[in-house]
Structures are given as C-alpha cells and as structure tokens.
C-alpha cells in the first residue's frame, strides 16, 4: 500500500459502529493479570489463523473474557484502554455493546456496567452503549432486567441481537424489539453472517431494524437485497472478522464492493479485535488492498458511519465536511 493511502486512512475521521466490548478485551490486560498464563501471543491471534467454526471462536472468546470481567470496575478498565486506542486511530464516534448475559454471570445490576463503560469515555470521543442479547436470553431471571433496561436506563442507546443464528427466534424477541423502539431505543440485529439472507429479512420486517450487523449473506437473495434498499437499511460490516470466521472463503467473495455499487449504506468496524487481532485502520487497508476499493469508497464508508451516528446534525455535517475536504486534498 502506498504511503499516501496509509496517510489518508490515518487522517480519515472514523466511526466504530459494530464492536463487542467483551470481544475487544486488550490482550496486554490479560498479560498484566497473569503474566505466566498469558505471556505469549496465542495461536488464534496470529496473522494466518482462521477459525474452524463460530462455536470455536465463541468458546475461545468466552473462556478468556471470563478470566478478566468480574465487576463493573473491570469493564471500566477495559473500556478506558479501548477508547484511548480509538482516539489514537482518529475515531470520533463509537457504538459498542456489552452482553446482557454478563448481568446474570456477575450478579451485578446491568446499569452499573453501563455507567462504568460511559465513565471511561475520554474527551474528544462520542460513545453510545448497547445491550447485546442472544436469541434465548429472555429467561425468568433476565427477562425483568431486560424490560427494566429498555424502560429505565436513560443512558442506554439501544439493543442488539447477536450470537448463534442457528438458535430459533423465540416469541419474545419481536415484541421486545418493538417495545424498545417505543422507549426511544435504537434497535440492531446481527443477521446474515452465518445464517441465511432470510434472517436479514426477518430482522427488517419482524424486528423493525434498519441497522444490520454484518448482513453479508444478503447478496445471496434478490428479494432481500430489494428490501434492504427499499427500507434504507445499513450494514455495519467487519471484513476481517468475515474472513477469519470463514463467512467468506476468499477475499474476492466479500460482497462489500457489490453492496456499495448497489448504493447500500455500509460502515466499517472491527467486531471482536481480541479474537482477530485487528484494528480499524487495518479494516480500511483490507478494503483497499483485498477488496479493490479506492479512496472515494473509503471516504464513503467513513461518512456512512457519521450519517447513521446518534449525533446532532451539526456534528454530522462537521465530520462529513472534514472527510470530503480530506478526500479533495488527496485527490489533487
């Protein structure tokens, strides 16, 4: 990659709109916690490693996350490092989620985790926190806590459906998503990653989302592509994650260039940098080097992040203007 493109990526104001906080645990915090156990770079963070399955990825991530996350204070410690790294990468706006299952595991109020994450936000960075939940999470214990979250946690930006797409969609999900919207929360859903394009259709039509995390498999169904465009749905995409998890087998199979050609709004994020050892600038580099996107497309991806951000119009216009000015400078 030429120096000019590297400079462009570094100077580009960016957003991160698809980030699991537990999956962004900085490795050096584990090293600090237990130097003997975590002193070397593990096999799954090596550049050429690819996971055999989502289950393998999830098991490794959970095993390591449970070593560190024991309290709201541990979330604060992790978030502080993550957000400082964002500032170093010229990221201006972040949407991150923490898993609702940790409320039961830690036996602490979820709003304390939320407040701990937000307390770690540095000056110069806007952060919105979402509550992530899997398809089978509405249990006798967690159900009332999830209802309280959407109705009473004023600082919670929204909710996100994630986890195994092979799990059946339970009857609580759609009504809960609609109640969250009525409470003023932004709703997202992971769909079309390992599951079929029909999962994207369900998320749009039944859950009422306009923010799909991944959406990669949408390209396999013309009906879904049409619904995505008709409903102005955006995809928060993570190409390195898709490659490492074998959602795509080869880089040329990634649908992002086709989505952009179809005028589908896409953004770039890292997903789980603990698991993939990736950074946001590297996601942009991959788009340039592996997917054949040029500077205008990279600027468009960055701009889409601000267009969908939970920011006032003045802030959005400011960053969009800076992106266009940067593109003009590099195009001369």
C-alpha positions in Angstrom: 0.0 0.0 0.0 1.4 3.4 -0.9 2.3 5.9 1.8 -0.4 8.3 0.6 -3.2 5.8 1.1 -1.8 4.9 4.6 -1.8 8.6 5.4 -5.3 9.0 4.1 -6.6 6.2 6.3 -4.8 7.5 9.4 -6.1 11.1 8.9 -9.7 10.0 8.0 -12.2 10.7 10.8 -13.7 7.4 11.5 -16.5 5.7 13.4 -16.7 2.2 15.0 -20.3 1.0 15.0 -20.0 -2.7 15.5 -17.9 -3.5 18.5 -18.5 -6.1 21.2 -16.8 -4.8 24.4 -16.0 -8.2 25.8 -14.6 -9.1 22.4 -12.4 -6.1 22.4 -10.5 -7.0 25.6 -6.9 -5.8 25.1 -4.5 -8.7 25.3 -2.0 -6.8 27.4 -4.5 -6.6 30.2 -4.6 -10.4 30.4 -0.8 -10.4 30.4 -0.8 -8.0 33.3 -3.4 -10.1 35.1 -1.5 -13.3 34.7 1.9 -13.0 33.0 2.7 -16.7 33.2 -0.5 -17.8 31.6 -0.9 -15.0 29.0 2.7 -14.0 28.2 2.8 -15.1 24.6 0.8 -14.3 21.5 -1.8 -17.1 21.3 -2.4 -19.2 18.2 -5.7 -17.6 17.5 -4.3 -14.1 17.2 -1.6 -15.0 14.7 -2.0 -13.4 11.2 -2.7 -16.5 9.3 -5.1 -18.1 11.7 -8.7 -18.7 10.7 -11.4 -20.3 12.9 -13.0 -23.6 12.0 -16.4 -22.5 13.2 -18.4 -19.8 15.1 -18.5 -22.2 18.1 -14.7 -22.4 18.2 -14.5 -18.7 18.1 -17.1 -18.2 20.8 -15.6 -20.7 23.1 -12.2 -19.2 23.0 -13.5 -15.7 23.5 -15.8 -16.6 26.4 -13.0 -18.6 28.1 -10.7 -15.6 28.0 -13.3 -12.9 28.8 -14.4 -14.7 31.9 -10.8 -14.5 33.2 -11.0 -10.7 33.3 -14.6 -9.5 33.6 -15.6 -9.8 37.2 -17.1 -6.4 38.1 -18.2 -3.0 36.7 -14.7 -1.8 37.5 -13.2 -4.4 35.1 -15.5 -3.0 32.4 -14.2 0.4 33.2 -10.6 -0.7 32.9 -11.2 -2.4 29.6 -13.3 0.4 28.1 -10.7 3.0 29.1 -8.0 1.3 27.1 -10.3 0.6 24.1 -11.4 4.3 23.9 -7.9 5.6 24.2 -6.9 3.4 21.3 -9.8 4.8 19.3 -8.6 8.3 19.8 -5.1 7.3 18.6 -6.8 5.9 15.4 -8.7 9.1 14.8 -12.0 7.6 15.7 -14.6 10.2 16.7 -17.7 8.1 17.4 -18.2 4.6 18.8 -21.2 2.3 19.3 -20.3 -0.7 21.5 -22.3 -3.4 23.2 -21.9 -5.5 26.3 -23.6 -8.8 26.7 -26.7 -9.0 28.8 -25.7 -12.5 29.9 -22.9 -10.9 32.0 -25.6 -9.4 34.3 -26.5 -12.8 35.4 -22.9 -14.2 35.4 -21.6 -11.3 37.6 -24.8 -10.9 39.6 -24.5 -7.1 39.4 -27.0 -4.5 38.2 -26.6 -4.0 34.4 -26.8 -0.3 34.7 -23.7 -0.3 36.8 -21.8 -1.9 33.9 -23.3 0.7 31.6 -22.2 3.6 33.8 -18.7 2.1 34.2 -18.3 2.0 30.5 -19.5 5.5 30.0 -17.3 6.8 32.8 -14.3 5.6 30.8 -15.2 7.8 27.8 -12.4 10.4 27.2 -12.8 13.9 25.9 -12.9 14.0 22.1 -14.8 10.8 21.7 -18.6 10.2 21.5 -19.7 6.8 22.7 -23.1 5.0 22.6 -23.6 1.8 24.6 -26.0 -1.0 23.5 -27.2 -4.1 25.4 -26.5 -7.2 23.4 -28.5 -10.4 23.8 -28.8 -13.8 22.2 -32.0 -15.4 20.9 -32.5 -17.5 24.1 -31.6 -14.9 26.7 -35.1 -13.9 27.9 -35.1 -16.1 30.9 -37.0 -15.9 34.2 -34.0 -14.2 35.8 -33.0 -11.9 32.9 -36.4 -11.1 31.4 -37.4 -8.5 34.0 -33.9 -7.0 33.9 -34.1 -6.6 30.1 -37.5 -4.9 30.5 -36.0 -2.6 33.1 -33.1 -1.8 30.8 -35.2 -0.5 27.9 -37.6 1.4 30.1 -35.4 2.8 32.8 -31.7 3.0 31.7 -31.7 6.5 30.3 -28.1 6.3 29.1 -28.6 3.1 27.2 -28.6 3.9 23.5 -30.2 0.7 22.2 -30.3 -3.1 21.9 -28.6 -5.6 19.6 -29.5 -9.2 18.8 -26.4 -11.3 18.5 -24.9 -14.8 19.0 -25.7 -18.0 17.2 -28.1 -17.6 14.2 -28.8 -21.3 14.3 -30.8 -20.8 17.5 -34.6 -20.4 16.8 -36.1 -17.0 17.0 -38.2 -17.1 20.1 -41.6 -15.5 20.5 -40.4 -12.8 23.0 -38.0 -11.2 20.5 -40.2 -9.2 18.1 -42.4 -7.7 20.8 -39.4 -6.8 22.9 -37.7 -5.1 20.0 -40.9 -3.1 19.3 -41.1 -2.1 23.0 -37.5 -1.0 22.9 -38.3 1.3 19.9 -41.3 2.7 21.7 -39.0 3.5 24.6 -36.8 5.5 22.3 -34.0 2.9 21.9 -32.2 2.3 18.7 -32.5 -1.4 17.6 -30.0 -3.5 15.8 -29.6 -7.2 14.9 -26.9 -9.5 13.8 -28.2 -11.3 10.7 -26.9 -12.8 7.5 -23.5 -13.6 9.0 -23.6 -17.4 9.3 -27.4 -17.6 8.9 -29.2 -17.2 5.6 -30.3 -14.0 3.9 -33.8 -14.7 5.2 -32.5 -13.8 8.7 -31.9 -10.3 7.4 -35.4 -10.2 6.0 -36.8 -11.3 9.4 -34.8 -8.6 11.2 -36.1 -5.9 9.0 -39.7 -7.0 8.7 -40.3 -8.6 12.1 -37.9 -6.7 14.4 -38.2 -3.4 12.6 -34.4 -2.8 12.5 -32.6 -0.6 10.0 -29.2 -1.4 11.4 -27.9 -4.9 10.5 -24.7 -6.1 11.9 -22.9 -7.9 9.1 -25.7 -8.7 6.6 -23.1 -10.5 4.4 -25.4 -13.2 3.1 -27.9 -10.7 1.8 -26.1 -10.9 -1.5 -27.5 -14.4 -2.0 -31.1 -13.3 -2.3 -32.5 -10.7 -4.7 -35.6 -10.3 -2.6 -33.6 -9.4 0.5 -31.4 -7.0 -1.5 -34.5 -5.2 -2.7 -36.0 -5.0 0.8 -32.7 -3.6 2.1 -32.6 -0.9 -0.5 -36.3 -0.1 -0.2 -36.1 0.3 3.6 -32.7 2.2 3.6 -31.1 -0.4 5.8 -27.4 -0.1 6.6 -24.9 -2.9 7.1 -22.2 -2.4 9.9 -19.6 -4.7 8.2 -16.4 -6.3 9.5 -14.4 -7.8 6.6 -11.5 -9.2 8.7 -14.0 -10.9 11.0 -15.8 -12.4 8.0 -12.6 -13.7 6.6 -11.2 -15.1 9.9 -14.5 -16.8 10.7 -14.8 -18.2 7.1 -18.1 -16.4 6.4 -16.3 -15.8 3.1 -13.7 -18.3 1.9 -11.7 -15.9 -0.2 -11.4 -12.2 -0.2 -12.8 -11.9 -3.7 -16.0 -13.4 -2.3 -16.7 -10.5 0.0 -19.9 -8.6 -1.0 -18.9 -5.2 0.3 -17.9 -3.8 -3.1 -21.2 -5.1 -4.6 -23.2 -3.6 -1.8 -21.6 -0.2 -2.4 -22.3 -0.5 -6.1 -25.9 -1.1 -5.3 -26.0 2.0 -3.1 -26.4 0.1 0.1 -25.1 2.0 3.0 -22.2 0.2 4.7 -19.9 1.1 7.6 -16.6 -0.5 8.8 -15.8 -1.9 12.2 -13.6 -4.5 14.0 -16.3 -6.7 15.6 -14.1 -8.6 18.1 -10.5 -7.3 18.0 -9.5 -9.6 20.9 -10.2 -12.6 18.7 -9.0 -11.3 15.3 -6.0 -9.1 16.5 -7.3 -6.3 14.1 -7.6 -2.6 14.2 -10.0 -0.2 12.4 -7.2 1.2 10.2 -6.5 -2.4 9.1 -10.1 -2.8 8.1 -9.7 0.1 5.8 -6.4 -1.3 4.5 -8.1 -4.6 3.7 -10.8 -2.8 1.8 -8.1 -1.1 -0.3 -5.7 -4.0 -0.7 -8.0 -7.0 -0.9 -11.4 -5.6 -2.0 -10.1 -3.1 -4.5 -11.8 0.0 -3.0 -10.4 3.4 -3.8 -10.1 6.5 -1.7 -13.6 7.7 -2.6 -15.1 4.4 -1.4 -13.1 4.5 1.8 -14.3 8.1 2.4 -17.8 6.9 1.7 -17.6 4.1 4.3 -16.3 6.6 6.9 -19.0 9.1 6.0 -21.7 6.5 6.3 -20.7 5.9 9.9 -21.4 9.5 10.7 -24.6 9.6 8.7 -26.0 6.8 10.9 -24.4 8.1 14.1 -26.6 9.2 17.1 -25.3 12.7 16.8 -26.9 16.1 16.1 -26.9 17.4 12.6 -24.2 20.0 13.2 -21.8 17.3 14.4 -22.6 15.0 11.5 -22.1 17.8 9.0 -18.8 18.8 10.5 -17.3 15.4 10.2 -18.7 14.8 6.8 -17.2 18.0 5.7 -13.8 17.1 7.1 -14.0 13.8 5.2 -14.8 15.5 1.9 -12.0 18.0 2.5 -9.5 15.3 3.2 -10.6 13.4 0.0 -10.2 16.6 -2.0 -6.7 17.2 -0.6 -5.6 13.7 -1.5 -7.2 13.8 -5.0 -5.2 16.9 -6.0 
